[in-house]
C-alpha cells in the first residue's frame, strides 16, 4: 500500500492551500524524475479532497483506505499498457464523466507516464481537458515534460518536483550522455539567467550577451541547457504571475527556436532571432 507520508512536502503544502480555498485547477502536470513520489502526491490529493476524517488526509478513513487500495470509483488511475497509453485507455474517462460521481463531489483522474500518450489519445485527452463537464481534477504524471505536447502542457498547471539541477535537465529531455558532456553548468546557468533578464527588459546588452554565450557554448548539450534555462525562467515567472504577457511571448518564441535548432539553425542565429522578435 502507498504511504502518503512519502508525498512531496512542498507540493502537498501548496495543493492543500489551494484546495482549502476551493481553487484547485482542472488539470495538473506533475513533472519530476521520481514518478513514485509524483504518484503518491497525486493519491495524496485524491485522499485530501475525499477524506472523511478531521486531519486530512488521514490514510485511515474508509475513503482514504479504498483510494489507496485502488477501490474507490471516483478516483481513476490510468497506466500504460505495454509501452503506450492508447486512446482505448483515455476514452472511458469521458464516459465516466457523463455519469454523476458515485461517492464524492470531486473526481480525480490520475494519468501515469503521460509522455506515453499516443497522438490520438493525446487528442482525446485535450478534448477532456478543454471541456470539464463535471467536477474533476485530472493529474498527468511525467518524468519527461519535453515529450508532453505543448497544447496539453498549456492547459495544465505544472507542478515541478524539485530535484537537483541535473535532475531538472533530464526532466527537460536531456539524455544522461549529454548531461555528462557539460563542463560548465554553473556558468551556463548564470549567463542564461542574465540573458533572460536582458531579453525581458529589451536591454541592448542582450546583443553582447548573445555574442559571449555563443562563444562560451562548446557543444550541442550545452546549447540545449541555455534554452532549457530560458524556458524554465519563463515558466516560473508565468506561474508566479509575473509579466505574464511578456513571458508567454518569450516562451512561444522558445518553442519555435526548438524547431529551428532541430533543423540545424545555429545557436547564434536562434538567439539573435529571440532578441529581434522581442524588441
Ligand atoms: Zn481519510
py3Dmol code that shows the C-alpha trace and the ligand (Angstrom):
import py3Dmol

protein = """\
ATOM      1  CA  UNK A   1       0.000   0.000   0.000  1.00  0.00           C
ATOM      2  CA  UNK A   2       1.084   3.593  -0.614  1.00  0.00           C
ATOM      3  CA  UNK A   3       2.447   5.659   2.227  1.00  0.00           C
ATOM      4  CA  UNK A   4       1.102   9.219   1.948  1.00  0.00           C
ATOM      5  CA  UNK A   5       3.939  10.446   4.152  1.00  0.00           C
ATOM      6  CA  UNK A   6       6.166   9.936   1.132  1.00  0.00           C
ATOM      7  CA  UNK A   7       4.276  12.574  -0.880  1.00  0.00           C
ATOM      8  CA  UNK A   8       6.311  15.638  -1.873  1.00  0.00           C
ATOM      9  CA  UNK A   9       6.113  18.028   1.121  1.00  0.00           C
ATOM     10  CA  UNK A  10       6.384  21.234  -0.871  1.00  0.00           C
ATOM     11  CA  UNK A  11       3.749  20.233  -3.430  1.00  0.00           C
ATOM     12  CA  UNK A  12       1.271  18.962  -0.816  1.00  0.00           C
ATOM     13  CA  UNK A  13       1.595  22.169   1.158  1.00  0.00           C
ATOM     14  CA  UNK A  14       0.679  24.251  -1.893  1.00  0.00           C
ATOM     15  CA  UNK A  15      -2.099  21.894  -3.030  1.00  0.00           C
ATOM     16  CA  UNK A  16      -3.666  21.842   0.432  1.00  0.00           C
ATOM     17  CA  UNK A  17      -3.705  25.604   0.392  1.00  0.00           C
ATOM     18  CA  UNK A  18      -5.424  25.962  -2.992  1.00  0.00           C
ATOM     19  CA  UNK A  19      -7.817  23.104  -2.198  1.00  0.00           C
ATOM     20  CA  UNK A  20      -8.832  24.830   1.034  1.00  0.00           C
ATOM     21  CA  UNK A  21      -9.539  28.000  -0.940  1.00  0.00           C
ATOM     22  CA  UNK A  22     -11.593  25.974  -3.427  1.00  0.00           C
ATOM     23  CA  UNK A  23      -9.212  26.975  -6.197  1.00  0.00           C
ATOM     24  CA  UNK A  24      -7.891  23.653  -7.456  1.00  0.00           C
ATOM     25  CA  UNK A  25      -7.104  23.674 -11.172  1.00  0.00           C
ATOM     26  CA  UNK A  26      -8.952  21.309 -13.537  1.00  0.00           C
ATOM     27  CA  UNK A  27      -5.695  19.777 -14.641  1.00  0.00           C
ATOM     28  CA  UNK A  28      -2.190  19.414 -13.305  1.00  0.00           C
ATOM     29  CA  UNK A  29       1.024  18.171 -14.817  1.00  0.00           C
ATOM     30  CA  UNK A  30       3.187  16.632 -12.117  1.00  0.00           C
ATOM     31  CA  UNK A  31       6.704  16.751 -13.524  1.00  0.00           C
ATOM     32  CA  UNK A  32       9.548  15.102 -11.673  1.00  0.00           C
ATOM     33  CA  UNK A  33      12.105  12.395 -12.166  1.00  0.00           C
ATOM     34  CA  UNK A  34      10.809  10.229  -9.357  1.00  0.00           C
ATOM     35  CA  UNK A  35       7.451   9.008 -10.645  1.00  0.00           C
ATOM     36  CA  UNK A  36       6.686   7.163  -7.431  1.00  0.00           C
ATOM     37  CA  UNK A  37       6.805  10.449  -5.499  1.00  0.00           C
ATOM     38  CA  UNK A  38       4.595  12.071  -8.136  1.00  0.00           C
ATOM     39  CA  UNK A  39       2.076   9.232  -7.973  1.00  0.00           C
ATOM     40  CA  UNK A  40       1.943   9.280  -4.176  1.00  0.00           C
ATOM     41  CA  UNK A  41       1.455  13.046  -4.286  1.00  0.00           C
ATOM     42  CA  UNK A  42      -1.435  12.577  -6.740  1.00  0.00           C
ATOM     43  CA  UNK A  43      -3.001   9.981  -4.430  1.00  0.00           C
ATOM     44  CA  UNK A  44      -2.408  12.345  -1.527  1.00  0.00           C
ATOM     45  CA  UNK A  45      -4.539  14.959  -3.314  1.00  0.00           C
ATOM     46  CA  UNK A  46      -7.226  12.385  -4.165  1.00  0.00           C
ATOM     47  CA  UNK A  47      -7.372  11.416  -0.482  1.00  0.00           C
ATOM     48  CA  UNK A  48      -7.238  15.021   0.674  1.00  0.00           C
ATOM     49  CA  UNK A  49     -10.361  16.019  -1.276  1.00  0.00           C
ATOM     50  CA  UNK A  50     -12.269  12.848  -0.329  1.00  0.00           C
ATOM     51  CA  UNK A  51     -11.149  12.195   3.247  1.00  0.00           C
ATOM     52  CA  UNK A  52     -13.900  11.725   5.834  1.00  0.00           C
ATOM     53  CA  UNK A  53     -11.628  12.417   8.815  1.00  0.00           C
ATOM     54  CA  UNK A  54     -10.572  15.625  10.544  1.00  0.00           C
ATOM     55  CA  UNK A  55      -6.869  15.579   9.816  1.00  0.00           C
ATOM     56  CA  UNK A  56      -6.999  15.318   6.031  1.00  0.00           C
ATOM     57  CA  UNK A  57      -5.787  13.080   4.535  1.00  0.00           C
ATOM     58  CA  UNK A  58      -5.649  10.631   7.445  1.00  0.00           C
ATOM     59  CA  UNK A  59      -4.970   7.468   5.367  1.00  0.00           C
ATOM     60  CA  UNK A  60      -7.270   5.593   7.757  1.00  0.00           C
ATOM     61  CA  UNK A  61     -10.874   6.529   6.938  1.00  0.00           C
ATOM     62  CA  UNK A  62     -12.989   4.389   4.632  1.00  0.00           C
ATOM     63  CA  UNK A  63     -12.425   6.688   1.637  1.00  0.00           C
ATOM     64  CA  UNK A  64      -8.648   7.063   2.083  1.00  0.00           C
ATOM     65  CA  UNK A  65      -8.190   3.325   2.570  1.00  0.00           C
ATOM     66  CA  UNK A  66     -10.162   2.495  -0.547  1.00  0.00           C
ATOM     67  CA  UNK A  67      -8.414   5.154  -2.666  1.00  0.00           C
ATOM     68  CA  UNK A  68      -5.039   3.771  -1.610  1.00  0.00           C
ATOM     69  CA  UNK A  69      -6.199   0.229  -2.397  1.00  0.00           C
ATOM     70  CA  UNK A  70      -7.458   1.321  -5.825  1.00  0.00           C
ATOM     71  CA  UNK A  71     -11.009   0.508  -4.829  1.00  0.00           C
ATOM     72  CA  UNK A  72     -12.751   3.903  -4.917  1.00  0.00           C
ATOM     73  CA  UNK A  73     -14.898   4.513  -8.013  1.00  0.00           C
ATOM     74  CA  UNK A  74     -14.361   8.273  -8.220  1.00  0.00           C
ATOM     75  CA  UNK A  75     -10.594   8.069  -8.271  1.00  0.00           C
ATOM     76  CA  UNK A  76      -9.403   6.555 -11.530  1.00  0.00           C
ATOM     77  CA  UNK A  77      -5.797   5.631 -12.237  1.00  0.00           C
ATOM     78  CA  UNK A  78      -4.707   5.078 -15.829  1.00  0.00           C
ATOM     79  CA  UNK A  79      -1.414   3.303 -16.528  1.00  0.00           C
ATOM     80  CA  UNK A  80       0.184   2.485 -19.892  1.00  0.00           C
ATOM     81  CA  UNK A  81      -0.482  -0.931 -21.319  1.00  0.00           C
ATOM     82  CA  UNK A  82       2.591  -2.365 -22.922  1.00  0.00           C
ATOM     83  CA  UNK A  83       4.531   0.770 -23.588  1.00  0.00           C
ATOM     84  CA  UNK A  84       1.740   3.105 -24.656  1.00  0.00           C
ATOM     85  CA  UNK A  85      -1.236   4.986 -23.351  1.00  0.00           C
ATOM     86  CA  UNK A  86      -3.655   4.343 -26.173  1.00  0.00           C
ATOM     87  CA  UNK A  87      -6.966   6.039 -26.867  1.00  0.00           C
ATOM     88  CA  UNK A  88      -8.787   2.967 -25.526  1.00  0.00           C
ATOM     89  CA  UNK A  89      -7.451   3.819 -22.097  1.00  0.00           C
ATOM     90  CA  UNK A  90      -8.441   7.502 -22.280  1.00  0.00           C
ATOM     91  CA  UNK A  91     -11.897   7.178 -23.876  1.00  0.00           C
ATOM     92  CA  UNK A  92     -13.550   5.569 -20.823  1.00  0.00           C
ATOM     93  CA  UNK A  93     -12.701   8.674 -18.789  1.00  0.00           C
ATOM     94  CA  UNK A  94     -15.076  10.702 -20.899  1.00  0.00           C
ATOM     95  CA  UNK A  95     -17.846   8.153 -20.397  1.00  0.00           C
ATOM     96  CA  UNK A  96     -17.069   8.193 -16.704  1.00  0.00           C
ATOM     97  CA  UNK A  97     -17.626  11.967 -16.635  1.00  0.00           C
ATOM     98  CA  UNK A  98     -21.052  11.636 -18.195  1.00  0.00           C
ATOM     99  CA  UNK A  99     -22.261   9.800 -15.082  1.00  0.00           C
ATOM    100  CA  UNK A 100     -22.540  11.563 -11.770  1.00  0.00           C
ATOM    101  CA  UNK A 101     -19.860  10.746  -9.206  1.00  0.00           C
ATOM    102  CA  UNK A 102     -20.565   7.653  -7.148  1.00  0.00           C
ATOM    103  CA  UNK A 103     -19.472   8.701  -3.715  1.00  0.00           C
ATOM    104  CA  UNK A 104     -17.761  12.059  -3.841  1.00  0.00           C
ATOM    105  CA  UNK A 105     -18.185  15.604  -5.122  1.00  0.00           C
ATOM    106  CA  UNK A 106     -14.926  15.683  -6.981  1.00  0.00           C
ATOM    107  CA  UNK A 107     -13.477  13.027  -9.236  1.00  0.00           C
ATOM    108  CA  UNK A 108      -9.760  12.584  -9.595  1.00  0.00           C
ATOM    109  CA  UNK A 109      -8.175  11.098 -12.734  1.00  0.00           C
ATOM    110  CA  UNK A 110      -4.529  10.142 -12.477  1.00  0.00           C
ATOM    111  CA  UNK A 111      -2.702   9.512 -15.761  1.00  0.00           C
ATOM    112  CA  UNK A 112       0.665   7.847 -15.204  1.00  0.00           C
ATOM    113  CA  UNK A 113       3.604   8.156 -17.634  1.00  0.00           C
ATOM    114  CA  UNK A 114       1.722  10.760 -19.642  1.00  0.00           C
ATOM    115  CA  UNK A 115       4.673  11.065 -22.050  1.00  0.00           C
ATOM    116  CA  UNK A 116       3.452   7.731 -23.440  1.00  0.00           C
ATOM    117  CA  UNK A 117       0.121   9.079 -24.722  1.00  0.00           C
ATOM    118  CA  UNK A 118      -0.285   8.225 -28.402  1.00  0.00           C
ATOM    119  CA  UNK A 119      -1.283  11.012 -30.780  1.00  0.00           C
ATOM    120  CA  UNK A 120      -4.966  10.047 -30.805  1.00  0.00           C
ATOM    121  CA  UNK A 121      -5.000   9.500 -27.053  1.00  0.00           C
ATOM    122  CA  UNK A 122      -3.406  12.923 -26.575  1.00  0.00           C
ATOM    123  CA  UNK A 123      -6.168  14.458 -28.684  1.00  0.00           C
ATOM    124  CA  UNK A 124      -8.837  12.709 -26.620  1.00  0.00           C
ATOM    125  CA  UNK A 125      -7.051  13.974 -23.513  1.00  0.00           C
ATOM    126  CA  UNK A 126      -7.073  17.534 -24.853  1.00  0.00           C
ATOM    127  CA  UNK A 127     -10.750  17.224 -25.503  1.00  0.00           C
ATOM    128  CA  UNK A 128     -11.274  16.109 -21.932  1.00  0.00           C
ATOM    129  CA  UNK A 129      -9.223  18.997 -20.555  1.00  0.00           C
ATOM    130  CA  UNK A 130     -10.989  21.557 -22.716  1.00  0.00           C
ATOM    131  CA  UNK A 131     -14.496  20.850 -21.574  1.00  0.00           C
ATOM    132  CA  UNK A 132     -14.640  19.795 -17.978  1.00  0.00           C
ATOM    133  CA  UNK A 133     -18.346  18.957 -17.984  1.00  0.00           C
ATOM    134  CA  UNK A 134     -18.281  17.733 -14.427  1.00  0.00           C
ATOM    135  CA  UNK A 135     -16.168  18.495 -11.363  1.00  0.00           C
ATOM    136  CA  UNK A 136     -12.928  16.649 -11.955  1.00  0.00           C
ATOM    137  CA  UNK A 137      -9.243  17.130 -11.317  1.00  0.00           C
ATOM    138  CA  UNK A 138      -7.019  15.432 -13.885  1.00  0.00           C
ATOM    139  CA  UNK A 139      -3.421  14.818 -12.879  1.00  0.00           C
ATOM    140  CA  UNK A 140      -0.926  13.902 -15.589  1.00  0.00           C
ATOM    141  CA  UNK A 141       2.320  12.461 -14.308  1.00  0.00           C
ATOM    142  CA  UNK A 142       5.546  12.539 -16.285  1.00  0.00           C
ATOM    143  CA  UNK A 143       9.292  12.248 -15.851  1.00  0.00           C
ATOM    144  CA  UNK A 144       9.881  13.827 -19.243  1.00  0.00           C
ATOM    145  CA  UNK A 145       7.923  17.007 -19.725  1.00  0.00           C
ATOM    146  CA  UNK A 146       9.713  17.693 -23.012  1.00  0.00           C
ATOM    147  CA  UNK A 147       7.663  14.876 -24.529  1.00  0.00           C
ATOM    148  CA  UNK A 148       4.290  16.240 -23.471  1.00  0.00           C
ATOM    149  CA  UNK A 149       2.528  18.097 -26.301  1.00  0.00           C
ATOM    150  CA  UNK A 150       2.692  21.878 -25.806  1.00  0.00           C
ATOM    151  CA  UNK A 151      -1.087  22.032 -26.299  1.00  0.00           C
ATOM    152  CA  UNK A 152      -1.561  19.721 -23.308  1.00  0.00           C
ATOM    153  CA  UNK A 153       1.103  21.475 -21.264  1.00  0.00           C
ATOM    154  CA  UNK A 154      -0.587  24.815 -21.807  1.00  0.00           C
ATOM    155  CA  UNK A 155      -3.886  23.503 -20.427  1.00  0.00           C
ATOM    156  CA  UNK A 156      -2.401  22.175 -17.252  1.00  0.00           C
ATOM    157  CA  UNK A 157      -0.905  23.781 -14.240  1.00  0.00           C
ATOM    158  CA  UNK A 158       2.638  22.461 -13.935  1.00  0.00           C
ATOM    159  CA  UNK A 159       3.822  21.263 -10.549  1.00  0.00           C
ATOM    160  CA  UNK A 160       7.576  20.799 -10.542  1.00  0.00           C
ATOM    161  CA  UNK A 161       9.028  18.323  -8.124  1.00  0.00           C
ATOM    162  CA  UNK A 162      12.333  19.694  -7.072  1.00  0.00           C
ATOM    163  CA  UNK A 163      15.306  17.568  -7.932  1.00  0.00           C
ATOM    164  CA  UNK A 164      18.911  18.569  -8.318  1.00  0.00           C
ATOM    165  CA  UNK A 165      19.820  20.906 -11.197  1.00  0.00           C
ATOM    166  CA  UNK A 166      20.937  17.786 -13.085  1.00  0.00           C
ATOM    167  CA  UNK A 167      17.615  16.021 -12.461  1.00  0.00           C
ATOM    168  CA  UNK A 168      15.770  19.023 -13.807  1.00  0.00           C
ATOM    169  CA  UNK A 169      17.727  18.925 -17.056  1.00  0.00           C
ATOM    170  CA  UNK A 170      16.933  15.227 -17.514  1.00  0.00           C
ATOM    171  CA  UNK A 171      13.318  16.096 -16.893  1.00  0.00           C
ATOM    172  CA  UNK A 172      13.535  18.613 -19.757  1.00  0.00           C
ATOM    173  CA  UNK A 173      14.633  15.903 -22.145  1.00  0.00           C
ATOM    174  CA  UNK A 174      18.432  15.976 -21.901  1.00  0.00           C
ATOM    175  CA  UNK A 175      19.981  12.491 -22.052  1.00  0.00           C
ATOM    176  CA  UNK A 176      22.419  11.298 -19.373  1.00  0.00           C
ATOM    177  CA  UNK A 177      25.181  11.172 -22.001  1.00  0.00           C
ATOM    178  CA  UNK A 178      24.512  14.804 -22.867  1.00  0.00           C
ATOM    179  CA  UNK A 179      24.498  15.697 -19.198  1.00  0.00           C
ATOM    180  CA  UNK A 180      27.970  14.203 -18.802  1.00  0.00           C
ATOM    181  CA  UNK A 181      29.315  16.249 -21.677  1.00  0.00           C
ATOM    182  CA  UNK A 182      28.514  19.539 -19.933  1.00  0.00           C
ATOM    183  CA  UNK A 183      31.588  21.086 -18.403  1.00  0.00           C
ATOM    184  CA  UNK A 184      30.407  24.468 -17.157  1.00  0.00           C
ATOM    185  CA  UNK A 185      26.876  24.131 -15.860  1.00  0.00           C
ATOM    186  CA  UNK A 186      27.065  26.943 -13.297  1.00  0.00           C
ATOM    187  CA  UNK A 187      28.419  29.433 -15.763  1.00  0.00           C
ATOM    188  CA  UNK A 188      25.835  28.486 -18.395  1.00  0.00           C
ATOM    189  CA  UNK A 189      23.052  28.838 -15.846  1.00  0.00           C
ATOM    190  CA  UNK A 190      24.249  32.255 -14.845  1.00  0.00           C
ATOM    191  CA  UNK A 191      24.703  33.556 -18.379  1.00  0.00           C
ATOM    192  CA  UNK A 192      21.266  32.225 -19.391  1.00  0.00           C
ATOM    193  CA  UNK A 193      19.770  33.944 -16.358  1.00  0.00           C
ATOM    194  CA  UNK A 194      21.317  37.309 -17.337  1.00  0.00           C
ATOM    195  CA  UNK A 195      20.212  36.881 -20.925  1.00  0.00           C
ATOM    196  CA  UNK A 196      16.661  36.172 -19.766  1.00  0.00           C
ATOM    197  CA  UNK A 197      16.588  39.376 -17.710  1.00  0.00           C
ATOM    198  CA  UNK A 198      18.040  41.426 -20.558  1.00  0.00           C
ATOM    199  CA  UNK A 199      15.604  39.967 -23.073  1.00  0.00           C
ATOM    200  CA  UNK A 200      12.617  40.874 -20.927  1.00  0.00           C
ATOM    201  CA  UNK A 201      13.995  44.347 -20.270  1.00  0.00           C
ATOM    202  CA  UNK A 202      14.732  44.878 -24.015  1.00  0.00           C
ATOM    203  CA  UNK A 203      18.209  45.724 -22.845  1.00  0.00           C
ATOM    204  CA  UNK A 204      20.812  46.451 -25.549  1.00  0.00           C
ATOM    205  CA  UNK A 205      23.238  44.341 -23.511  1.00  0.00           C
ATOM    206  CA  UNK A 206      21.376  41.250 -24.701  1.00  0.00           C
ATOM    207  CA  UNK A 207      23.161  41.510 -28.061  1.00  0.00           C
ATOM    208  CA  UNK A 208      26.537  41.360 -26.354  1.00  0.00           C
ATOM    209  CA  UNK A 209      25.351  38.520 -24.164  1.00  0.00           C
ATOM    210  CA  UNK A 210      24.303  36.562 -27.226  1.00  0.00           C
ATOM    211  CA  UNK A 211      27.790  37.009 -28.620  1.00  0.00           C
ATOM    212  CA  UNK A 212      29.556  35.858 -25.449  1.00  0.00           C
ATOM    213  CA  UNK A 213      27.154  32.944 -24.922  1.00  0.00           C
ATOM    214  CA  UNK A 214      27.631  31.683 -28.449  1.00  0.00           C
ATOM    215  CA  UNK A 215      31.395  31.578 -27.944  1.00  0.00           C
ATOM    216  CA  UNK A 216      31.085  30.066 -24.457  1.00  0.00           C
ATOM    217  CA  UNK A 217      28.987  27.114 -25.556  1.00  0.00           C
ATOM    218  CA  UNK A 218      31.139  24.142 -26.595  1.00  0.00           C
ATOM    219  CA  UNK A 219      28.661  21.504 -27.740  1.00  0.00           C
ATOM    220  CA  UNK A 220      25.032  20.708 -28.519  1.00  0.00           C
ATOM    221  CA  UNK A 221      24.226  19.684 -24.940  1.00  0.00           C
ATOM    222  CA  UNK A 222      25.468  22.996 -23.546  1.00  0.00           C
ATOM    223  CA  UNK A 223      23.427  24.745 -26.175  1.00  0.00           C
ATOM    224  CA  UNK A 224      20.328  22.884 -25.015  1.00  0.00           C
ATOM    225  CA  UNK A 225      20.998  23.890 -21.404  1.00  0.00           C
ATOM    226  CA  UNK A 226      20.816  27.571 -22.314  1.00  0.00           C
ATOM    227  CA  UNK A 227      17.412  27.186 -23.958  1.00  0.00           C
ATOM    228  CA  UNK A 228      16.094  24.934 -21.190  1.00  0.00           C
ATOM    229  CA  UNK A 229      17.077  27.542 -18.604  1.00  0.00           C
ATOM    230  CA  UNK A 230      15.359  30.297 -20.561  1.00  0.00           C
ATOM    231  CA  UNK A 231      12.189  28.184 -20.727  1.00  0.00           C
ATOM    232  CA  UNK A 232      12.336  27.454 -17.013  1.00  0.00           C
ATOM    233  CA  UNK A 233      12.658  31.155 -16.195  1.00  0.00           C
ATOM    234  CA  UNK A 234       9.575  31.914 -18.321  1.00  0.00           C
ATOM    235  CA  UNK A 235       7.520  29.081 -16.835  1.00  0.00           C
ATOM    236  CA  UNK A 236       8.395  30.046 -13.289  1.00  0.00           C
ATOM    237  CA  UNK A 237       7.539  33.682 -13.930  1.00  0.00           C
ATOM    238  CA  UNK A 238       4.213  32.756 -15.554  1.00  0.00           C
ATOM    239  CA  UNK A 239       3.299  30.551 -12.625  1.00  0.00           C
ATOM    240  CA  UNK A 240       4.144  33.312 -10.217  1.00  0.00           C
ATOM    241  CA  UNK A 241       2.001  35.701 -12.267  1.00  0.00           C
ATOM    242  CA  UNK A 242       4.965  37.959 -13.114  1.00  0.00           C
ATOM    243  CA  UNK A 243       4.982  39.731 -16.503  1.00  0.00           C
ATOM    244  CA  UNK A 244       2.707  37.033 -17.867  1.00  0.00           C
ATOM    245  CA  UNK A 245       2.291  38.520 -21.361  1.00  0.00           C
ATOM    246  CA  UNK A 246       5.976  39.088 -21.983  1.00  0.00           C
ATOM    247  CA  UNK A 247       6.949  35.699 -20.578  1.00  0.00           C
ATOM    248  CA  UNK A 248       4.286  33.897 -22.616  1.00  0.00           C
ATOM    249  CA  UNK A 249       5.542  35.638 -25.731  1.00  0.00           C
ATOM    250  CA  UNK A 250       9.115  34.582 -24.975  1.00  0.00           C
ATOM    251  CA  UNK A 251       8.026  31.023 -24.202  1.00  0.00           C
ATOM    252  CA  UNK A 252       6.229  30.730 -27.536  1.00  0.00           C
ATOM    253  CA  UNK A 253       9.356  32.028 -29.294  1.00  0.00           C
ATOM    254  CA  UNK A 254      11.467  29.487 -27.413  1.00  0.00           C
ATOM    255  CA  UNK A 255       9.264  26.658 -28.653  1.00  0.00           C
ATOM    256  CA  UNK A 256       9.786  28.000 -32.177  1.00  0.00           C
ATOM    257  CA  UNK A 257      13.531  28.058 -31.514  1.00  0.00           C
ATOM    258  CA  UNK A 258      13.379  24.360 -30.536  1.00  0.00           C
ATOM    259  CA  UNK A 259      12.203  23.634 -34.062  1.00  0.00           C
ATOM    260  CA  UNK A 260      14.896  25.873 -35.549  1.00  0.00           C
ATOM    261  CA  UNK A 261      17.606  24.066 -33.565  1.00  0.00           C
ATOM    262  CA  UNK A 262      16.139  20.788 -34.678  1.00  0.00           C
ATOM    263  CA  UNK A 263      16.585  21.848 -38.296  1.00  0.00           C
ATOM    264  CA  UNK A 264      20.202  22.809 -37.517  1.00  0.00           C
ATOM    265  CA  UNK A 265      19.920  26.578 -37.389  1.00  0.00           C
ATOM    266  CA  UNK A 266      22.926  27.611 -35.330  1.00  0.00           C
ATOM    267  CA  UNK A 267      22.648  28.888 -31.789  1.00  0.00           C
ATOM    268  CA  UNK A 268      23.844  32.392 -32.558  1.00  0.00           C
ATOM    269  CA  UNK A 269      21.091  32.861 -35.140  1.00  0.00           C
ATOM    270  CA  UNK A 270      18.461  31.448 -32.792  1.00  0.00           C
ATOM    271  CA  UNK A 271      19.462  33.848 -30.038  1.00  0.00           C
ATOM    272  CA  UNK A 272      19.543  36.786 -32.455  1.00  0.00           C
ATOM    273  CA  UNK A 273      16.060  35.776 -33.540  1.00  0.00           C
ATOM    274  CA  UNK A 274      14.845  35.989 -29.919  1.00  0.00           C
ATOM    275  CA  UNK A 275      16.371  39.432 -29.416  1.00  0.00           C
ATOM    276  CA  UNK A 276      14.879  40.694 -32.646  1.00  0.00           C
ATOM    277  CA  UNK A 277      11.395  39.281 -32.096  1.00  0.00           C
ATOM    278  CA  UNK A 278      11.146  40.610 -28.560  1.00  0.00           C
ATOM    279  CA  UNK A 279      12.032  44.163 -29.480  1.00  0.00           C
TER     280      UNK A 279
END
"""
ligand_1 = """\
1
ZN
Zn -9.281 9.862 5.188
"""
view = py3Dmol.view(width=600, height=400)
view.addModel(protein, "pdb")
view.setStyle({"model": 0}, {"cartoon": {"style": "trace"}})
view.addModel(ligand_1, "xyz")
view.setStyle({"model": 1}, {"stick": {}})
view.zoomTo()
view.show()
